[in-house]
């Protein structure tokens, strides 16, 4: 199996959920009523499955390997477009989450805004998936040896196992009513090490003075020292979606 095999299978499941998002957007337009539980489920699906799991494997495994290859200009341009589209999708879903909160607070205008954002998602994903399936994945396999493809496939399986474990471990910790690790006191930092970073997906702020006890990151750990496997403890987005919030 090629390393793109599981990714293309995942595309089919994403398409199913996006079709449901499109159907709900049409229902909102027709009735003016929002199923906020469905919208929350769709947001969670896109954030965890489509972005953290699926896009995570693309960016952290496949794209990483392809960036080291002598791709022709057209394929390299598509790779850059795909990464930009991933970021675009994250921003749209983040806006969906915010507008859903407005709906819950009784904001009538938010109903129309939410339908528009859901329509954006329903248009975006099929085009993005088609670009990967039809114009990028298969041509790029020519630049990877059989051994490299096998290694990337195994990396993908390991990624899924690690993500699943982290997600459900955090869920159990929350349901038990206790953090997975005791909170620690802030550690003073200076200069670039003290810079805080914000998640573009959910708004979580990583403060290096506090670290992240949910993933055993001790206080005093600068953002630049976080392991590549670290994820946002709130939405499970990866390091790449964080932006500096303050200058040293």
BELDA-V392313 format. One record per residue. N is the residue number from 0. RES is the residue in three letters. PSI is psi in whole degrees, 0 to 359 (NA if undefined). OMEGA is omega in whole degrees, 0 to 359 (NA if undefined). D_CENTER is the distance of its C-alpha to the mean C-alpha in Angstrom with 2 decimals. Layout:
N:RES:PSI:OMEGA:D_CENTER  N:RES:PSI:OMEGA:D_CENTER
This chain:
0:UNK:138:176:24.95  1:UNK:156:178:22.96  2:UNK:342:178:19.48  3:UNK:348:181:18.36  4:UNK:302:179:19.96  5:UNK:326:180:17.29  6:UNK:320:180:14.68  7:UNK:328:174:17.19  8:UNK:317:178:17.88  9:UNK:326:177:14.29  10:UNK:323:182:14.67  11:UNK:322:178:17.60  12:UNK:320:178:15.94  13:UNK:319:179:13.26  14:UNK:322:179:16.39  15:UNK:314:180:18.12  16:UNK:320:180:15.72  17:UNK:326:176:15.59  18:UNK:324:177:19.38  19:UNK:323:176:19.54  20:UNK:317:179:17.64  21:UNK:318:180:20.22  22:UNK:319:179:23.01  23:UNK:323:178:22.16  24:UNK:318:178:22.05  25:UNK:321:180:25.49  26:UNK:320:178:26.75  27:UNK:316:179:25.82  28:UNK:322:185:27.68  29:UNK:327:187:30.62  30:UNK:339:185:31.00  31:UNK:11:181:29.46  32:UNK:145:184:27.98  33:UNK:131:170:24.40  34:UNK:90:186:23.25  35:UNK:333:177:20.99  36:UNK:317:177:20.30  37:UNK:316:181:19.01  38:UNK:318:178:16.83  39:UNK:318:178:15.31  40:UNK:319:179:14.86  41:UNK:318:178:13.21  42:UNK:315:179:10.72  43:UNK:318:180:10.05  44:UNK:312:183:9.99  45:UNK:318:182:7.53  46:UNK:313:186:4.97  47:UNK:311:185:6.23  48:UNK:303:185:7.80  49:UNK:322:184:6.85  50:UNK:297:185:3.22  51:UNK:314:182:3.65  52:UNK:302:187:7.17  53:UNK:302:179:8.08  54:UNK:330:177:6.49  55:UNK:316:178:6.70  56:UNK:322:179:10.27  57:UNK:309:186:10.95  58:UNK:315:187:10.29  59:UNK:341:183:11.53  60:UNK:294:186:14.28  61:UNK:307:183:15.54  62:UNK:322:179:15.06  63:UNK:315:180:16.23  64:UNK:320:183:19.29  65:UNK:331:179:20.04  66:UNK:340:179:20.11  67:UNK:357:183:23.07  68:UNK:157:179:24.93  69:UNK:65:180:27.39  70:UNK:143:174:25.48  71:UNK:162:186:27.58  72:UNK:323:183:26.76  73:UNK:320:179:25.60  74:UNK:323:178:22.96  75:UNK:323:178:21.79  76:UNK:320:179:21.54  77:UNK:318:178:19.42  78:UNK:315:179:17.02  79:UNK:322:178:16.74  80:UNK:318:182:16.37  81:UNK:317:178:13.47  82:UNK:319:178:11.53  83:UNK:323:179:12.73  84:UNK:324:176:11.73  85:UNK:315:179:8.02  86:UNK:321:178:8.59  87:UNK:316:179:10.88  88:UNK:319:179:8.79  89:UNK:318:180:6.59  90:UNK:319:181:10.16  91:UNK:317:180:11.68  92:UNK:324:176:9.78  93:UNK:320:178:10.50  94:UNK:322:177:14.00  95:UNK:316:181:14.25  96:UNK:318:180:13.84  97:UNK:318:181:16.47  98:UNK:325:175:18.76  99:UNK:320:178:18.71  100:UNK:322:177:20.10  101:UNK:321:177:22.75  102:UNK:315:181:23.69  103:UNK:332:180:24.22  104:UNK:2:176:26.48  105:UNK:14:179:28.56  106:UNK:110:183:27.68  107:UNK:321:181:29.13  108:UNK:334:182:27.66  109:UNK:334:179:24.13  110:UNK:313:178:24.76  111:UNK:319:180:25.27  112:UNK:320:180:22.33  113:UNK:317:178:19.97  114:UNK:319:180:21.54  115:UNK:318:179:21.08  116:UNK:321:178:17.33  117:UNK:324:175:17.05  118:UNK:323:176:19.32  119:UNK:315:179:17.17  120:UNK:317:182:14.24  121:UNK:331:176:16.96  122:UNK:321:187:18.30  123:UNK:308:189:15.24  124:UNK:316:179:13.69  125:UNK:321:179:17.12  126:UNK:319:179:17.99  127:UNK:314:180:14.87  128:UNK:317:179:15.37  129:UNK:321:179:19.08  130:UNK:317:179:18.71  131:UNK:311:184:16.98  132:UNK:321:190:19.39  133:UNK:337:187:22.49  134:UNK:358:186:22.42  135:UNK:306:189:20.37  136:UNK:300:185:19.80  137:UNK:314:178:23.47  138:UNK:327:183:25.06  139:UNK:338:181:22.95  140:UNK:337:179:24.16  141:UNK:342:183:27.57  142:UNK:3:179:26.49  143:UNK:131:178:25.57  144:UNK:168:179:28.41  145:UNK:321:179:28.63  146:UNK:318:179:28.21  147:UNK:319:179:25.06  148:UNK:319:179:23.57  149:UNK:320:180:24.57  150:UNK:318:179:23.04  151:UNK:323:178:19.62  152:UNK:316:179:19.87  153:UNK:322:177:20.70  154:UNK:321:179:17.86  155:UNK:317:178:15.48  156:UNK:317:179:17.45  157:UNK:322:178:17.42  158:UNK:313:181:13.64  159:UNK:316:181:13.51  160:UNK:318:181:16.39  161:UNK:317:181:15.10  162:UNK:316:181:11.83  163:UNK:316:180:14.10  164:UNK:314:182:16.65  165:UNK:317:183:14.61  166:UNK:311:185:13.26  167:UNK:336:172:16.79  168:UNK:316:178:18.57  169:UNK:321:179:16.93  170:UNK:316:179:17.85  171:UNK:319:179:21.37  172:UNK:316:181:21.74  173:UNK:315:182:21.01  174:UNK:332:177:23.39  175:UNK:350:179:26.00  176:UNK:25:179:25.97  177:UNK:150:177:25.60  178:UNK:153:179:23.11  179:UNK:347:177:22.56  180:UNK:146:181:24.39  181:UNK:143:178:26.98  182:UNK:147:180:26.20  183:UNK:160:180:27.83  184:UNK:152:182:29.57  185:UNK:145:177:28.23  186:UNK:124:180:29.35  187:UNK:137:177:30.70  188:UNK:160:179:29.14  189:UNK:161:175:30.28  190:UNK:213:183:29.25  191:UNK:330:181:25.89  192:UNK:337:183:25.19  193:UNK:357:184:25.27  194:UNK:134:176:22.61  195:UNK:155:182:19.89  196:UNK:142:181:16.28  197:UNK:142:177:14.11  198:UNK:122:179:10.41  199:UNK:342:183:9.94  200:UNK:310:187:7.55  201:UNK:351:179:10.14  202:UNK:359:178:13.03  203:UNK:142:178:13.51  204:UNK:124:174:15.97  205:UNK:120:178:16.50  206:UNK:111:183:20.29  207:UNK:338:178:21.71  208:UNK:332:182:24.96  209:UNK:336:184:23.49  210:UNK:205:178:20.98  211:UNK:91:182:18.73  212:UNK:337:180:21.09  213:UNK:338:179:18.52  214:UNK:23:176:17.66  215:UNK:33:175:21.17  216:UNK:113:186:20.52  217:UNK:153:175:24.00  218:UNK:145:181:25.02  219:UNK:9:180:25.82  220:UNK:110:178:22.86  221:UNK:153:180:21.86  222:UNK:322:181:18.25  223:UNK:345:181:19.42  224:UNK:1:179:20.61  225:UNK:144:177:17.48  226:UNK:153:181:16.90  227:UNK:337:181:14.22  228:UNK:353:182:13.14  229:UNK:142:179:12.58  230:UNK:159:177:9.46  231:UNK:126:182:9.49  232:UNK:347:180:12.12  233:UNK:313:185:11.38  234:UNK:356:178:7.84  235:UNK:18:173:6.83  236:UNK:158:183:4.35  237:UNK:180:185:6.54  238:UNK:330:188:9.73  239:UNK:344:182:9.29  240:UNK:10:179:7.98  241:UNK:141:177:11.15  242:UNK:146:178:14.45  243:UNK:136:181:17.95  244:UNK:343:180:19.62  245:UNK:152:178:23.13  246:UNK:149:179:25.33  247:UNK:NA:NA:27.42
